[in-house]
Amino acid sequence: AISISVSRGALGFAASLVVGTMLGLAMWRSRWLRAALGPFVSGLQSLPSVAWVPAAIVWFGLSDAAIYAVVLLGVVPSIANGLLSGFDQVPPLLDKVGRVLGLGTVGRIRHVLLPAALPGYLAGLKQGWAFSWRSLMAAELITYSPALGIGLGQQLNIGRELNAMDLVIASIVLILVVGVAIELLVFAPVERRVLRARG
């Protein structure tokens, strides 16, 4: 169950990372797009991920696609807003220096803006992972099918159906342990390295 859930979480988070980063860049590049989509993206971020589960099941049936759809809808707004927040905190002088040195848009993003925005972006990624894990558990809890395999959320639901409190408690503990482990083993070292590099 741990293996299934972690692999789903990693794949869903990776897809959300790509989509959320591209959305954040697009909103940063276009004031009109940011004005049009900004409130909608922030609203999506505040919407509980479990609210997407019934719609995802209607759209995709009891499949992995439904689970990944819930994860994407729960995580992409957080990553996009984190990137935008990081870009907003970059001193405009840095971007102007990049222009003076002849960097184009892609070069400024790659060599100036992303490194300068990294702390805010990293905070968005950490929050995105937390939303990813919560969204995944909500989707697994409701989207149950033997063909999907049994993840931690599905195991928790089985414990509820069997009235097996030991299985319910074990599942809750494992969900917590995995979440803490990812934070300590992945995000904490990256955050320490970024902070150390910036003095």
Helices and strands as residue ranges (DSSP letters): H 2-29, H 31-46, G 49-52, H 53-60, H 64-88, H 92-100, H 105-108, I 109-113, H 114-142, G 146-148, H 152-161, H 165-182, I 183-187, H 188-197
